[in-house]
Amino acid sequence: MGIDDTRVSDNTLLVHDERHSEGAVAPPIYQTSLFTFESYQAMVDRFSGASTAPVYSRVDNPTVSVLLDKMCQLEQGEAAAAFSSGIGAISNAILGQVKSGDRIVCVEHVYPDTYRLLKGMCARFGVTTDFVDGRDLAAIEKALPGARIVYLESPNTWVMQEQDITSIAKMAKAEGVTSIVDNSWASPIYQKPLLAGIDLVVHSASKYISGHSDTVAGVLVGSKPIIDKLKLDTTPYLGAKLSAQEASLLLRGLRTLPLRMQRHQESALIIAKRLAEHSSVTRVHHPALAPVSYSLLKGYGGLFSFELGDEKNVPRFCDSLSLFRLGVSWGGHESLVMPAEASINQSGEHRAAVDFGVSPRTIRLFVGLEDPEELWSDLSQAFAGA
Ligand SMILES: *Cc1c(COP(=O)(O)O)cnc(C)c1O
């Protein structure tokens, strides 16, 4: 683990494992709740910290440890922790560091459930959040003094806005503020925020890391002191552990992550560029179409959004699609469509559209692994019918 200049490429790292027992190329799934000790002394040694043998799968499990090691190498971080969901990773990262009276600085237009966690539960425990425009460095600098955490999501996942991760990490460090980036959109293949000085990276592993829409999981990677402290005083007590079965699914997903990202990138760029030229579309939100000088992105994923000219046509457009299915989430094999108004406007959230940066005309697409020309035909016929 740790930062290493001599490391192999991500492509090799993700398919090449240490030999597992019996020469297996995939690690065994340790489907066990507890691990027994050979002797009284072995047990005493474990609890005194003299040994690191696994004790109980809520706290540690060897299959999960293989995943954590891979994630550390991939993000070039010192330590990692795995959770039963992305939001489990986010809530642990936040609740593990704040106390009543603390203040968080968060960029606007973050993942809706992150927003609800901050506005709802955190506020109930006396932790307030200032939401700032993530593109306004001066506003972030002004908000930082006295804050506990600065929380970024770059690019975010409704309007794909990027933040100046390097500058914000530097300013946060100077103010003693813990910096966190949700890196789910880019995946570790296309962005490594820890190398830019960020303290903690969050992944919803339900997305690209799983890559097959068959599991919900989350990972944190970052500085050893922060992860160690979380494992000491937070994660065992919130209990949102990842199972060995699901760790194994994530390890399977990681082996093809670079290949899948390349395909998502290529297909989504073809479609985004054609949409930008289309007479029914007024705007396309894709980082490649609005490049920023401070971008850390080495590539793009399959998720972007666009504005349809007339909001009345949104339902008919969505219903006319057959390869793009209506559904939440993204990052798997299959293409998806998500109309902002229908999906974000949960009961009682009248300001939702403003808070997430969307309009009733915003439609989000996830471009999966299907043939891009067939996906484009699907969209073209839906425009013709809408
Ligand atoms: C899906 C998602 C999450 C939450 O992850 P879950 O695994 O669904 O809990 C967090 N951040 C982003 C950007 C997401 O897309």
The ligand as an ORCA input file, in Angstrom:
! r2SCAN-3c Opt
* xyz 0 1
  C     -24.882      6.685     -6.502
  C     -24.022      7.768     -5.956
  C     -23.750      7.862     -4.588
  C     -24.383      6.941     -3.575
  O     -23.947      5.656     -3.736
  P     -24.826      4.364     -3.299
  O     -23.913      3.262     -3.599
  O     -26.065      4.405     -4.128
  O     -25.137      4.536     -1.853
  C     -22.895      8.847     -4.157
  N     -22.355      9.722     -5.023
  C     -22.609      9.684     -6.338
  C     -21.976     10.679     -7.233
  C     -23.458      8.712     -6.846
  O     -23.721      8.697     -8.156
*
